[in-house]
Amino acid sequence: MPSLPTGFAFAGPFSSASHLQFFHDDTWIDDQGQRQVSQTIFDEVFRLVAGAQQFLLIDMFLYNDFQSQTPEHTRPLAAELTQRLIAQQQRFPKMTIIVITDPINTVYDGLSSPYFEALRDQGIRVVISNLDLLPGSNPAYSLFWRLLIKPFGNRHAQTLPNPFGAGRVSARSWLRMINFKANHRKVLIADQGNSYVGLVTSGNPHDGSSAHRNVALRFDGPAVEDLWRSEAAILALQGVTPPVFNMPLSDATHPTSSHTIDIRILTEREIKQALLDQLDSSQLGDAIDMIMFYLADRQIISALEAAARRGAKLRLILDPNKDAFGFHKNGIPNRPVAAELAETGIPIRWCDTHGEQCHVKMVLIHHKNSTSDVLLGSANLTRLNLDNLNLETDVQIHGRQDSLPVQEAAKMFETYWHNTPDRQFTVAFEHYQEPSRFKYWLYRFQEATGMSAF
């Protein structure tokens, strides 16, 4: 297993929270055949930004307005977030605002970001993650890149098309991209009156992603301190001294509901371990529901099959892996994985996507003792996301099945699984069924070697 620097692959303890709130962005086809979008996640992000007066940290993977060569009319999330951060810094000049992000937003130093430049002009700290400090996810290529490409750095050039949107970039941007490394986290920490709150999501402030389906959880309590600890590790890795402040963990003016649900922070490999622990202990009478953008990790797949053999009830909703910002994808990895799992009798449905992605990464485990565990956040279930290669953040909540966040997550799944008379979220397994042996072994090769972006 690749090793990460100190502070990563973090598993916090379960702790109580007085306020937990589940959010989801939905996209569906209505009874007229038109795509409709309902969004709540970034409305909440912007509300938290507006309520912060002392400290605000945002760590987001995609923070740009890139679209395909045939752009859609989408929500300008990158501009909205930038404007709101600048407005808040101007309202409270002494507050600390830190933005952590991935070099994909500058096409690996091949382009300037007008959003990052605008933030820096206002004194907002923008930290571009140094991915060279992470283990190599594509080792066969990374050695070549480190020896022959990295020493020359990068520069702005017009050599090749921007792989993510308009404009042109250097060949070195493309060559660095093929390392397939990422700070893939999507988190927020902000003070709100007398307390601090955290938010973990699968969504990005990225215009081209604004129609995607995503989930998020907002929370307070000691888990916010753990979230901060995991983010401070990134700052330390970049040589940035994390600010020191006393973090009030909860607002004493509100009663607690800690006896119904607890929460903990998980990053990198610990996400996989937590999920495997849940799957491996499942049995007859338990139910496992999953909505997942990418499902490829062999240990997770084996654990799902074993859980089904022990009598647990499984239902999977997967993205068909056909849409990527105006480009057509080949269905890997989800379609060959789904064909494999369907042979064991596991029911599967596909998100009904039309240009957008079903970008949700959420697993619900309902235990026969009337408690549930829910895992959600940035991590796809792939080697790249779970084996200490990318930087990832998930939350795990555990509590009674009648607790509100569990009920809301379960309601979302049921609505997706069954659809409604006027909203179609999913289609039957046969719609994208593809038992291609070539694609199956291509997926296995890519998953094993790291020669893929999933």
MOFEN-V230992 format. One record per backbone hydrogen bond with DSSP energy under -1.0 kcal/mol. CO is the residue of the C=O (numbers start at 1). NH is the residue of the N-H. Records with the same first field share a line. If there is no record, write none. Layout:
CO = NH, NH
This chain:
5 = 8
10 = 267
15 = 263
21 = 218
23 = 216
25 = 214
26 = 38
28 = 36
29 = 424
30 = 33
34 = 30
36 = 28
38 = 26
40 = 44
41 = 45
42 = 46
43 = 47
44 = 48
45 = 49
46 = 50
47 = 51
54 = 96
55 = 191
56 = 98
57 = 189
58 = 100
59 = 187
64 = 207
75 = 77
76 = 80
77 = 81
78 = 82
79 = 83
80 = 84
81 = 85
82 = 86
83 = 87
84 = 88
85 = 89
86 = 90
87 = 91
88 = 92
92 = 95
96 = 56
97 = 125
98 = 58
99 = 127
100 = 60
101 = 129
102 = 105
103 = 106, 108
104 = 107
106 = 110, 111
113 = 117
114 = 118
115 = 119
116 = 120
117 = 121
119 = 122, 124
120 = 123
125 = 99
127 = 101
129 = 131
130 = 133
131 = 134
138 = 141, 142
139 = 143
141 = 145
142 = 146
143 = 147
144 = 148
145 = 149, 150
149 = 152
150 = 153
160 = 169
167 = 162
169 = 160
171 = 175
172 = 176
173 = 177
174 = 178
176 = 179
177 = 180
182 = 184, 391
186 = 201
187 = 59
188 = 199
189 = 57
190 = 197
192 = 195
195 = 192
197 = 190
198 = 219
199 = 188
200 = 217
204 = 206
206 = 209
207 = 210
209 = 212
214 = 25
215 = 202
216 = 23
217 = 200
218 = 21
219 = 198
221 = 224
222 = 226
223 = 227
224 = 228
225 = 229
226 = 230
227 = 231
228 = 232
229 = 233
231 = 235
232 = 236
233 = 237
234 = 238
235 = 240
236 = 239
248 = 196
249 = 221
251 = 254
257 = 260
260 = 400
262 = 398
263 = 15
264 = 396
265 = 12
266 = 394
267 = 270
268 = 271
269 = 273
270 = 274
271 = 275
272 = 276
273 = 277
274 = 278
275 = 279
276 = 280
277 = 281
283 = 286
286 = 313
287 = 366
288 = 315
289 = 364
290 = 317
291 = 362
292 = 319
294 = 381
297 = 301
298 = 302
299 = 303
300 = 304
301 = 305
302 = 306
303 = 307
304 = 308
305 = 309
306 = 310
307 = 312
308 = 311
313 = 288
315 = 290
316 = 349
317 = 292
318 = 351
321 = 331
322 = 329
324 = 327
327 = 324
331 = 335
333 = 337
334 = 338
335 = 339
336 = 340
337 = 341
338 = 342
339 = 343
341 = 344, 346
342 = 345
347 = 316
349 = 318
350 = 427
351 = 353
357 = 213, 359
360 = 293
361 = 377
362 = 291
363 = 375
364 = 289
365 = 373
366 = 287
367 = 370
370 = 401
371 = 367
372 = 399
373 = 365
374 = 397
375 = 363
376 = 395
380 = 382
381 = 296, 297
382 = 386
383 = 387
384 = 390
391 = 184
393 = 378
394 = 266
395 = 376
396 = 264
397 = 374
398 = 262
399 = 372
400 = 403
403 = 407
404 = 408
405 = 409
406 = 410
407 = 411
408 = 412
409 = 413
410 = 414
411 = 415
412 = 416
413 = 417
414 = 418
415 = 419
423 = 420
424 = 29
425 = 352
427 = 350
428 = 431
429 = 432
434 = 436
436 = 440
437 = 441
438 = 442
439 = 443
440 = 444
441 = 445
442 = 446
443 = 447
444 = 448
445 = 449
446 = 450
450 = 452
